[in-house]
Amino acid sequence: MQLLARNISKSFGVTCALDDVSIDLEPGKVRALVGENGAGKSTLFKVIAAHEKKDSGTITLDGQAYNPANMQAAHAAGVALVFQEITISTSLGIAENIFIDRMRHFSRAFGIVDAKAMRKAAQRILDEIGAGVSVNQDLHQLDLGQWKIIEIARALSNEPKVLLLDESTAYLNTQEVDALLRVINTLKERGISIGFVSHHLDEVAKVADAITILKDGAWVGDYAVGELTTDQIGGLMVGREIGHDIYPATKSVEKQRLWASTAPILSLEDVAVNGRLENIDLTLHRGEILGIGGLKGSGGEDILAVITGELPGPTGQMRFEGKEHHPKIPADAWDAGIGYLPGNRTGEGLIVDFSVQENLTMASRPRRGPFRDKKTERKSSELLTTDLHIKAASSAVPCTSLSGGNLQKVVLGKCMAPNPKILLLNNPTRGIDIGARIEIYRIIHALAAQGVSVILLSEDLPELIGLSDRILITRVGRISKVFNHDEAPTEAEIINHMI
C-alpha cells in the first residue's frame, strides 16, 4: 500500500511543527526520517496515524483520499504507529497490552473475554518477531526494551499495510535492535510500507532504502541510502558541519594524580542485594565521570538503585563524603546531594502535563518563608532553559509540547537545579539526535569540570568510551572488568566482558 503525504503543515499555537512537508512510503520499502529533535519527525508520523490533525496538506493511500477521524480509523485503513515514548499500561497484562483496543474480538457469550485465545494470539505475534517474551511473564519484571517490543507487537497485531516506527530502537539493547531490524526486513518482504525514525544512522543504513531529512519542521531533501555520508547527513540535519570528535576531552594526568591522592566522594564495598547484586566494589572521585556498561539486567541499573535508595536491603558498606550512606528512599539521596536522571524520562523523570518551569524546579522549589517563591522559580527556570538550549516558546508551556530531546534536557535540568554533588545518569542521550547529544555531552563535561561527580550508565558503547574517565562492566550482578584511566578499551573488548 503506497502512502503519499503532500504539503503537510501543522502548528501548535505559535510553534510551527511542520511546514509544507511531503513524504512517500512505498510497498516493500523503508523510508527513514531523520532530523534533530524538534525537526517534526514525530509530528509527521502522528499526523499520518491520525493522532494529530494536520492544518493543511493531503494524504492518499493507493491513490484514494485518506483522512481518518482518529487512530482507530487509521488502524482500520491499515496504518499503525509505534510511538517514541513508552505507552504500556502497567495495570494490564502483556496480552491485554497487545490487544488493548481490540479485546472485543476475543469476546464470547455475554461479553466475556476468551483470555486463553487472546494470550495464544499475542504469543504468536511475539514469537514471530523473536521477542523472547512470554505472555505469562509479569509485566513489572520486564525492562523498558521488552516493553517497547510489546508495543511493536501491538502495532503488528493490526496487520498493518503501513507501519510507522518512531524511535522504536531507542530502548533496545544490541541484540534486541538486531532482532527488530531483522523483523523490519521480513516486513519489507511482505510488501509493507515502513516509515522509520532513528538517530542511529548505522541502523538506518542497515534497513532503509531512502532517507528524508527534516530541519526545523521543513523538508531538506530526499536521498537514496548510500548517497550521503554520515557526516553529510548530520550536517544537513543540524545545519552545520559536525566534526568526528564529538566527545569533549575528559581524561588528564592531572586529574588522575588528584584522584589518587584524595579520598573518594562515594565508595561501595562488598555491596550485595539478594538475587540482584553481588560483591560490588566501586569508588567515585570528585569531578570524575565513571562509566558503567553491561547488558540490560546485568546489574548497572541496580547499582544506581542501591545508591539512590530505590533498591532496599543492600548488605556491605556505602560511604558518601566519608560518612555511612544508607538512604531508605530516593528522597534521602536527593537531600544528601545525589541527583538521578532515570532511563524512562516521561514515566519517571518528569510530569509531562506540567510546565517546563514546574518540572525544572520540582527538585529544588525556591521558597520565601512558608510560601512558594514563584518569581525566583521563574528566573531559575529561564536560566536553565537558556543554558541547556531547551527549545520551548516559554518556560510556561507544558512539556507535552516538547520534542524528545528537549524533554531529556528538562529532566537533566531538573537534576542540575539542586546543585548536586553526584549525578547519576541512566542513558542520558537515549532517543535524541546528534546535535542534542553534543549539547548534553558538553553539559556533562562542564559539570565534571566544576567538581560534580558523574556515574554514567550507557548502552551506547561509543558514548561510554568517549565520555568516561573509567569504565566498569557488569555481568550477572557482578563487576566483571574495570578499565582504568590509562586504558582505552575498544567496543569489542568491552563486549567481551559483557557476555
Summary of the structure (lengths in Angstrom):
residues: 499
radius of gyration: 23.4
end to end distance: 41.4
largest distance: 75.2
contacts: 1644
relative contact order: 0.11
helix: 38%
strand: 25%
